[in-house]
Amino acid sequence: MAQRGNLLQFEAEMRTAADLPLTSLEQSANQILMQLKDAELAKYRHADFPPSLHFFSGKHLISDSPVMNFLQALPKGGALHLHSVSMVRIDWIIETATYDPTLYSCFNTTSGAQSFRFSAATKLPSTCNWVNVVAWRQASGNATAFDAQLFQNMTVLVDDPVQAYPTQDIVWQKFQSALSLVDGMVAYIPYFIAYTTRAMQELVDDNVQYAEFRTTLTPLYDINGNVYSSAYQMELLQQIIANFTAAHPTTFFGGKAIICGIRSFEPPVIGELLNETLVLRQQFPDLVAGFDLVSQEDPGYPLIEFLDQFLTSQQSQQAAGVTIPYFFHAGETNWIDQDVDDNLFDAVLLNTTRIGHGFAVAKHPIVSSLVTSRQIAIEVCPISNQVLKLVDDLRNHPGALYLEQNIPIVISSDDPSVWDISGLSYDFYEAFMGWGGDVLDIKTIKQLIINSIQFSAMSDAEKQAAFDLWNPLWVSALQQLVAAANKEL
């Protein structure tokens, strides 16, 4: 028994947050949280354990969970892996954008793909048969059914995801179709302002204080169809974030943008985008955090295909005295020893700052060792990985292994609007409940939140200011949770 105890203790000392001290307040809060967790584990021991279910089937159980309520109340720091067109609840988009009399829609005559665009009636592109959405809804005779169809088109929600999405390619097709619908609306300047503001508000509502989001720089346009530069877009975004931060000085400490190319683009196109990113980084050093490649990884070009472009960009960066940090999506795959998971090695060799998803890191001990020694945080998005069919039962997600081995990670939500959520709490719940029993407690939660600030793209001064803002929120939340629990006794 002594040997058994020694082995268990040795493994416990390897885990994330093993040596993180807790204050007396944190210990009291932890006791409450773990009582809630133990009760929930016992309740679902034999059936319907939410992390074991597809999120669409288990969401209502999570929403009613006392553990979820506790996690929602905690200040969760930063969301470091978000995409700009999937940060806002679709209900809000339908209520606002699609009831605007200047919104039009059309279906491409070749592909059948639907798109949306705000426009003056006389300025619509002639390449498509545009229909006014307000008039279309009215003509349908059933606004409720019309809006329900819009919602279905802009999300991947279905009653039976296993039947609807038998393969990764099929769910990715629906996923990308949903994103493209929102893209055309968000690029309209007045709506870009309203949407981005709303995105930050939804984060604050879930007690998230900071955001870094990927943007593909879809050109902004006005009501007359005039298109604006990426520099204008970054200037406008910087002002939107500044205005929101100023209006929420005690609950939000800012945001940054990561410029993204599409990994199916030809290498010369990515080279041009790297040049553009360098210019934007020079112009907006406090906003533009770096560069990434996005979209489905399996069919896209591997990173090695863009090596010449990255090496050329590095020379340009050196000449300009400016560095472009990389935040590469890599290892978002179930394949092993293929070009796609080799992206992990190339991301590390290109000195990536963080790794998006990193689902396949667990299969590569050298990469695991390097991300740990170099402190390259993995942006883990559990619900996204399940919905997009990398894993069925989230207890089997490699994030559990990363926590066990103290591999640096942060928790994020990727594209929450497409599965009809916002913020980080649902992803925190899945990780907290699915990736450990008694050993995964408030210490781990606190460390993950600290990681979201420590591994952010903020400067050292910005990080210190963020910690100074976050810590009182943390203490206050715990005080309220402990007081509420004591009141119920």
C-alpha positions as CSV (number, residue, x, y, z in Angstrom):
1,M,0.0,0.0,0.0
2,A,2.9,2.3,0.7
3,Q,4.2,1.8,-2.9
4,R,0.7,2.5,-4.2
5,G,0.5,5.7,-2.2
6,N,3.9,6.8,-3.4
7,L,2.9,6.2,-7.0
8,L,-0.3,8.2,-6.7
9,Q,1.6,11.0,-4.9
10,F,4.3,11.1,-7.6
11,E,1.7,11.4,-10.3
12,A,-0.2,14.0,-8.4
13,E,3.0,16.1,-8.2
14,M,3.3,16.0,-12.0
15,R,-0.1,17.6,-12.7
16,T,-0.9,21.1,-13.7
17,A,-1.2,23.4,-10.7
18,A,0.2,20.8,-8.3
19,D,2.3,23.3,-6.4
20,L,-0.1,26.3,-6.7
21,P,-0.9,27.5,-3.2
22,L,-4.4,28.4,-2.2
23,T,-5.5,31.1,0.2
24,S,-8.0,30.2,3.0
25,L,-10.8,31.8,0.9
26,E,-9.8,29.7,-2.1
27,Q,-9.7,26.6,0.1
28,S,-13.3,27.3,1.4
29,A,-14.5,27.9,-2.2
30,N,-12.8,24.7,-3.3
31,Q,-14.5,22.7,-0.7
32,I,-17.9,24.0,-1.9
33,L,-17.0,23.4,-5.6
34,M,-15.8,19.9,-5.0
35,Q,-18.9,19.0,-3.0
36,L,-20.9,20.1,-6.1
37,K,-18.6,18.1,-8.4
38,D,-18.7,14.9,-6.3
39,A,-22.5,15.1,-6.2
40,E,-22.7,15.5,-10.0
41,L,-20.2,12.7,-10.6
42,A,-22.3,10.4,-8.4
43,K,-25.5,11.5,-10.2
44,Y,-24.2,10.7,-13.6
45,R,-22.0,7.7,-12.7
46,H,-24.0,5.2,-14.7
47,A,-25.7,7.3,-17.4
48,D,-25.9,10.7,-19.2
49,F,-22.6,12.1,-17.9
50,P,-22.5,15.3,-19.9
51,P,-18.9,15.1,-21.1
52,S,-19.6,11.7,-22.4
53,L,-22.6,12.9,-24.5
54,H,-22.5,14.9,-27.7
55,F,-22.7,18.6,-26.6
56,F,-26.0,19.0,-28.4
57,S,-27.5,16.2,-26.3
58,G,-25.9,17.2,-23.0
59,K,-26.1,21.0,-23.2
60,H,-29.4,21.2,-21.2
61,L,-27.9,19.1,-18.4
62,I,-24.9,21.4,-18.2
63,S,-27.1,24.5,-18.2
64,D,-28.9,23.2,-15.2
65,S,-25.7,22.2,-13.4
66,P,-24.7,23.8,-10.0
67,V,-21.1,23.2,-11.1
68,M,-21.8,25.2,-14.3
69,N,-23.3,28.0,-12.2
70,F,-20.2,28.1,-10.0
71,L,-17.9,28.3,-13.1
72,Q,-20.0,31.0,-14.7
73,A,-19.5,33.2,-11.6
74,L,-15.7,33.0,-11.8
75,P,-13.7,35.6,-13.7
76,K,-12.1,33.4,-16.4
77,G,-9.4,35.8,-17.8
78,G,-8.9,35.6,-21.5
79,A,-10.4,33.8,-24.5
80,L,-7.4,33.2,-26.6
81,H,-8.9,31.2,-29.4
82,L,-11.9,32.8,-31.1
83,H,-12.8,33.5,-34.7
84,S,-14.3,36.9,-35.6
85,V,-17.4,35.7,-37.4
86,S,-18.5,33.2,-34.8
87,M,-18.4,35.1,-31.5
88,V,-22.0,36.3,-31.2
89,R,-25.2,34.4,-30.5
90,I,-27.1,33.7,-33.7
91,D,-30.4,34.7,-32.1
92,W,-29.0,38.2,-31.7
93,I,-27.8,38.3,-35.3
94,I,-31.3,37.3,-36.6
95,E,-33.0,39.8,-34.4
96,T,-30.8,42.7,-35.5
97,A,-29.3,42.1,-39.0
98,T,-32.1,40.2,-40.7
99,Y,-34.8,42.7,-39.6
100,D,-32.8,45.6,-41.1
101,P,-34.6,46.7,-44.3
102,T,-31.2,47.2,-46.1
103,L,-30.2,43.5,-45.8
104,Y,-30.5,41.4,-48.9
105,S,-29.8,37.7,-49.7
106,C,-29.2,35.6,-52.8
107,F,-28.3,32.1,-53.8
108,N,-25.4,31.5,-56.1
109,T,-26.8,30.2,-59.4
110,T,-23.8,27.8,-59.8
111,S,-23.1,26.5,-56.3
112,G,-26.4,27.3,-54.6
113,A,-24.6,28.9,-51.7
114,Q,-26.5,31.6,-49.9
115,S,-25.0,34.9,-49.0
116,F,-26.1,38.1,-47.3
117,R,-25.2,41.8,-47.9
118,F,-26.4,45.1,-46.7
119,S,-26.9,47.5,-49.5
120,A,-28.9,50.4,-51.0
121,A,-31.3,48.8,-53.5
122,T,-29.7,50.5,-56.4
123,K,-26.1,49.4,-55.5
124,L,-26.5,45.6,-55.3
125,P,-24.0,43.6,-57.4
126,S,-25.5,42.4,-60.6
127,T,-23.9,39.0,-60.4
128,C,-26.8,37.6,-58.3
129,N,-30.6,37.8,-57.9
130,W,-30.9,39.6,-54.6
131,V,-34.0,39.5,-52.4
132,N,-34.8,41.9,-49.6
133,V,-34.8,39.8,-46.4
134,V,-37.5,41.7,-44.7
135,A,-39.8,41.4,-47.7
136,W,-38.9,37.8,-48.1
137,R,-39.8,37.0,-44.5
138,Q,-43.1,38.8,-44.9
139,A,-43.9,36.9,-48.1
140,S,-43.2,33.6,-46.4
141,G,-46.3,34.1,-44.3
142,N,-44.6,32.6,-41.2
143,A,-41.9,34.8,-39.6
144,T,-41.3,32.2,-36.8
145,A,-40.6,29.4,-39.3
146,F,-38.5,31.8,-41.5
147,D,-36.3,32.8,-38.6
148,A,-36.0,29.1,-37.4
149,Q,-34.6,28.3,-40.9
150,L,-32.2,31.2,-40.7
151,F,-31.0,29.9,-37.4
152,Q,-30.6,26.4,-38.7
153,N,-28.5,27.7,-41.7
154,M,-26.2,29.7,-39.4
155,T,-25.5,27.0,-36.9
156,V,-24.6,23.3,-37.0
157,L,-27.3,22.4,-34.5
158,V,-29.3,19.3,-35.3
159,D,-31.3,16.8,-33.2
160,D,-29.2,13.8,-34.2
161,P,-25.6,14.9,-35.0
162,V,-24.4,11.4,-35.4
163,Q,-26.8,10.8,-38.3
164,A,-26.6,14.3,-39.7
165,Y,-22.8,14.4,-39.7
166,P,-21.4,10.9,-40.3
167,T,-17.9,12.2,-41.3
168,Q,-15.6,15.1,-40.5
169,D,-15.9,16.4,-44.1
170,I,-19.7,16.6,-43.9
171,V,-19.8,18.5,-40.6
172,W,-17.0,20.8,-41.8
173,Q,-19.1,21.6,-45.0
174,K,-22.0,22.7,-42.8
175,F,-19.8,24.5,-40.4
176,Q,-18.1,26.6,-43.1
177,S,-21.4,27.3,-44.8
178,A,-22.7,28.7,-41.5
179,L,-19.6,30.9,-41.1
180,S,-19.9,32.3,-44.6
181,L,-23.4,33.5,-44.1
182,V,-22.4,35.6,-41.1
183,D,-19.3,36.9,-42.8
184,G,-21.2,39.0,-45.4
185,M,-23.2,40.7,-42.7
186,V,-20.4,41.4,-40.3
187,A,-18.3,43.1,-43.0
188,Y,-20.9,45.9,-43.3
189,I,-19.3,48.8,-41.3
190,P,-22.2,49.8,-39.1
191,Y,-22.9,46.2,-38.3
192,F,-19.2,45.4,-37.8
193,I,-19.2,48.0,-35.0
194,A,-22.4,46.7,-33.4
195,Y,-21.3,43.0,-33.8
196,T,-17.9,43.5,-32.3
197,T,-19.2,45.4,-29.4
198,R,-21.8,42.7,-28.8
199,A,-19.1,40.0,-29.0
200,M,-17.2,41.7,-26.1
201,Q,-20.4,42.2,-24.2
202,E,-21.2,38.5,-24.4
203,L,-17.7,37.7,-23.1
204,V,-18.2,40.1,-20.2
205,D,-21.6,38.5,-19.5
206,D,-19.8,35.2,-19.0
207,N,-17.1,36.8,-16.8
208,V,-14.4,36.8,-19.5
209,Q,-12.1,39.8,-19.3
210,Y,-10.0,39.7,-22.5
211,A,-10.1,38.3,-26.1
212,E,-7.8,37.5,-28.9
213,F,-9.6,36.6,-32.1
214,R,-8.7,35.4,-35.5
215,T,-9.7,37.5,-38.5
216,T,-9.3,36.8,-42.2
217,L,-9.6,40.5,-43.0
218,T,-12.8,40.2,-45.1
219,P,-12.9,43.7,-46.6
220,L,-15.4,46.1,-44.9
221,Y,-18.0,47.8,-47.1
222,D,-20.6,50.6,-46.7
223,I,-24.2,50.9,-47.8
224,N,-23.2,52.0,-51.3
225,G,-20.8,49.1,-51.9
226,N,-17.6,51.0,-51.3
227,V,-14.8,48.7,-50.0
228,Y,-12.3,49.8,-47.3
229,S,-8.7,48.9,-46.6
230,S,-7.5,46.5,-44.0
231,A,-5.7,49.4,-42.3
232,Y,-9.1,51.1,-42.0
233,Q,-10.5,47.9,-40.6
234,M,-7.8,47.6,-37.9
235,E,-8.1,51.3,-37.0
236,L,-11.9,50.9,-36.6
237,L,-11.4,47.7,-34.6
238,Q,-8.9,49.3,-32.3
239,Q,-11.3,52.1,-31.6
240,I,-14.2,49.7,-30.9
241,I,-12.1,47.8,-28.4
242,A,-10.9,51.0,-26.8
243,N,-14.4,52.3,-26.4
244,F,-15.7,49.1,-24.9
245,T,-12.8,48.8,-22.6
246,A,-13.2,52.4,-21.4
247,A,-16.9,51.7,-20.8
248,H,-16.1,48.5,-18.7
249,P,-13.0,49.6,-16.8
250,T,-13.4,47.0,-14.0
251,T,-14.5,44.0,-16.0
252,F,-12.7,44.1,-19.3
253,F,-9.1,44.7,-20.1
254,G,-9.0,44.7,-23.9
255,G,-8.5,42.6,-27.0
256,K,-6.2,41.9,-29.9
257,A,-6.5,40.5,-33.5
258,I,-4.6,37.7,-35.1
259,I,-4.5,38.0,-38.9
260,C,-5.3,34.8,-40.7
261,G,-4.9,33.3,-44.1
262,I,-6.9,30.3,-45.4
263,R,-4.7,27.2,-45.5
264,S,-6.2,26.2,-48.9
265,F,-4.8,29.4,-50.4
266,E,-1.9,29.1,-52.8
267,P,1.5,30.0,-51.3
268,P,2.0,33.3,-53.2
269,V,-1.3,34.5,-51.7
270,I,-0.1,33.7,-48.2
271,G,3.1,35.5,-49.0
272,E,1.2,38.6,-49.9
273,L,-0.9,38.3,-46.7
274,L,2.3,38.0,-44.6
275,N,3.5,41.2,-46.2
276,E,0.2,42.9,-45.3
277,T,0.4,41.6,-41.8
278,L,3.8,43.1,-41.4
279,V,2.5,46.5,-42.4
280,L,-0.5,46.2,-40.1
281,R,1.8,45.1,-37.2
282,Q,3.9,48.2,-37.7
283,Q,0.9,50.4,-37.9
284,F,-1.1,48.8,-35.0
285,P,1.5,47.1,-32.7
286,D,-0.9,47.1,-29.7
287,L,-3.7,45.5,-31.7
288,V,-2.2,43.1,-34.3
289,A,-0.9,40.2,-32.3
290,G,0.4,38.0,-35.1
291,F,-0.5,35.5,-37.9
292,D,-2.2,32.2,-38.3
293,L,-3.6,29.8,-41.0
294,V,-7.1,28.6,-40.5
295,S,-9.9,26.3,-41.9
296,Q,-10.0,22.5,-42.0
297,E,-6.5,21.2,-41.5
298,D,-6.7,17.7,-43.1
299,P,-7.4,18.8,-46.7
300,G,-5.5,22.1,-46.5
301,Y,-1.9,22.7,-47.4
302,P,0.6,21.7,-44.7
303,L,2.7,24.4,-43.2
304,I,5.8,23.1,-45.0
305,E,4.2,24.2,-48.3
306,F,4.5,27.8,-47.2
307,L,8.1,27.6,-45.9
308,D,9.5,29.9,-48.6
309,Q,6.9,32.5,-47.7
310,F,7.6,32.3,-44.0
311,L,11.4,32.5,-44.6
312,T,11.0,35.5,-46.9
313,S,8.7,37.2,-44.3
314,Q,11.3,36.6,-41.6
315,Q,13.8,38.5,-43.7
316,S,11.4,41.3,-44.2
317,Q,10.6,41.3,-40.4
318,Q,14.3,41.6,-39.6
319,A,14.8,44.4,-42.1
320,A,11.9,46.3,-40.6
321,G,12.8,45.6,-37.0
322,V,9.4,44.1,-36.4
323,T,8.5,40.5,-35.4
324,I,5.3,38.7,-36.4
325,P,4.5,36.1,-33.8
326,Y,2.8,33.0,-35.0
327,F,-0.3,31.3,-33.4
328,F,-0.6,28.3,-35.7
329,H,-3.6,26.0,-35.9
330,A,-1.8,22.7,-35.8
331,G,-2.6,19.1,-35.0
332,E,-6.4,19.5,-35.3
333,T,-6.6,16.0,-36.8
334,N,-7.0,12.4,-35.9
335,W,-4.3,11.3,-38.4
336,I,-0.8,10.3,-37.2
337,D,2.5,10.4,-39.1
338,Q,0.9,12.3,-42.0
339,D,1.6,15.7,-43.5
340,V,-1.2,17.1,-41.5
341,D,0.1,16.2,-38.0
342,D,3.7,17.0,-39.2
343,N,2.3,20.6,-39.0
344,L,3.1,20.4,-35.2
345,F,6.8,19.9,-35.9
346,D,6.8,22.8,-38.4
347,A,4.9,25.1,-36.1
348,V,7.5,24.5,-33.4
349,L,10.4,25.0,-35.8
350,L,8.8,28.2,-37.0
351,N,8.8,29.3,-33.3
352,T,5.1,29.5,-32.9
353,T,3.9,31.4,-29.8
354,R,0.9,29.1,-29.2
355,I,-0.7,26.2,-30.9
356,G,-4.3,26.2,-31.9
357,H,-6.1,23.0,-30.9
358,G,-3.0,20.8,-30.8
359,F,-5.2,17.7,-30.6
360,A,-2.5,15.5,-32.0
361,V,0.3,16.7,-29.7
362,A,-0.4,13.8,-27.4
363,K,0.7,11.4,-30.2
364,H,4.1,13.1,-30.5
365,P,6.4,12.9,-27.5
366,I,9.0,15.2,-29.0
367,V,6.4,17.9,-29.6
368,S,5.0,17.4,-26.1
369,S,8.5,17.8,-24.7
370,L,9.2,20.9,-26.8
371,V,5.9,22.7,-26.0
372,T,6.5,22.1,-22.3
373,S,10.2,23.2,-22.3
374,R,9.5,26.2,-24.5
375,Q,6.2,27.0,-22.8
376,I,4.2,27.0,-26.0
377,A,0.6,26.9,-24.7
378,I,-1.9,24.8,-26.5
379,E,-5.3,26.5,-27.1
380,V,-7.6,23.6,-26.2
381,C,-11.3,23.9,-27.4
382,P,-13.0,20.8,-26.2
383,I,-16.6,21.4,-27.4
384,S,-15.3,22.4,-30.9
385,N,-13.2,19.2,-31.1
386,Q,-16.2,17.1,-30.3
387,V,-18.7,18.9,-32.6
388,L,-16.2,18.7,-35.5
389,K,-15.7,15.0,-34.8
390,L,-12.2,14.7,-33.5
391,V,-13.5,12.9,-30.3
392,D,-16.9,11.5,-29.3
393,D,-16.5,11.2,-25.5
394,L,-14.7,14.2,-24.0
395,R,-13.3,12.0,-21.2
396,N,-11.0,10.7,-24.0
397,H,-9.9,14.2,-25.1
398,P,-6.1,14.6,-24.9
399,G,-6.6,17.8,-22.8
400,A,-6.8,15.4,-19.8
401,L,-3.4,14.1,-20.6
402,Y,-2.0,17.6,-21.0
403,L,-3.2,18.5,-17.6
404,E,-1.8,15.3,-16.1
405,Q,1.6,16.0,-17.6
406,N,1.6,19.8,-16.9
407,I,1.8,20.6,-20.6
408,P,0.8,24.3,-20.8
409,I,-2.7,24.8,-22.1
410,V,-5.5,27.4,-22.1
411,I,-9.2,26.7,-22.5
412,S,-11.1,28.5,-25.2
413,S,-14.3,28.1,-27.3
414,D,-13.3,28.5,-30.9
415,D,-16.6,29.2,-32.7
416,P,-19.2,29.2,-29.9
417,S,-22.0,30.9,-31.8
418,V,-22.2,28.0,-34.3
419,W,-23.1,25.6,-31.5
420,D,-25.4,28.3,-29.9
421,I,-23.3,29.3,-26.8
422,S,-21.1,32.2,-25.9
423,G,-18.1,32.8,-23.6
424,L,-16.0,30.1,-22.0
425,S,-18.0,28.5,-19.2
426,Y,-19.4,25.5,-21.2
427,D,-15.9,24.6,-22.3
428,F,-14.5,25.0,-18.8
429,Y,-17.3,22.7,-17.5
430,E,-16.5,20.0,-20.0
431,A,-12.8,20.1,-19.0
432,F,-13.4,20.4,-15.3
433,M,-15.9,17.5,-15.1
434,G,-14.5,15.3,-17.8
435,W,-10.7,15.4,-17.3
436,G,-10.3,14.5,-13.7
437,G,-12.0,13.7,-10.4
438,D,-10.9,14.9,-7.0
439,V,-7.5,16.0,-8.3
440,L,-8.9,18.5,-10.7
441,D,-10.1,21.2,-8.4
442,I,-10.1,25.0,-8.1
443,K,-6.3,25.0,-8.2
444,T,-6.4,23.7,-11.8
445,I,-9.2,26.2,-12.7
446,K,-7.1,29.0,-11.3
447,Q,-4.0,27.9,-13.1
448,L,-5.9,27.7,-16.4
449,I,-7.2,31.3,-15.9
450,I,-3.7,32.5,-15.0
451,N,-2.4,30.8,-18.2
452,S,-4.9,32.7,-20.2
453,I,-3.2,35.9,-19.2
454,Q,0.4,34.6,-19.0
455,F,0.3,33.1,-22.5
456,S,-1.6,35.9,-24.1
457,A,-0.1,38.3,-26.7
458,M,-0.2,41.1,-24.2
459,S,3.0,43.0,-23.3
460,D,4.4,42.4,-19.8
461,A,3.0,45.7,-18.7
462,E,-0.4,44.8,-20.1
463,K,-0.3,41.4,-18.4
464,Q,0.5,43.0,-15.0
465,A,-2.4,45.4,-15.5
466,A,-4.6,42.5,-16.4
467,F,-3.7,40.5,-13.3
468,D,-4.3,43.6,-11.2
469,L,-7.8,43.9,-12.6
470,W,-8.5,40.1,-12.5
471,N,-7.4,39.4,-8.9
472,P,-10.0,41.6,-7.2
473,L,-12.7,40.0,-9.4
474,W,-11.5,36.6,-8.4
475,V,-11.5,37.4,-4.7
476,S,-15.0,39.0,-4.9
477,A,-16.5,36.1,-6.9
478,L,-15.2,33.6,-4.3
479,Q,-16.4,35.7,-1.4
480,Q,-19.9,35.8,-2.9
481,L,-19.9,32.0,-3.7
482,V,-18.8,31.1,-0.2
483,A,-21.3,33.5,1.4
484,A,-24.1,32.1,-0.7
485,A,-23.2,28.5,0.2
486,N,-23.0,29.4,3.9
487,K,-26.4,31.1,3.7
488,E,-27.9,27.9,2.4
489,L,-26.6,25.9,5.4
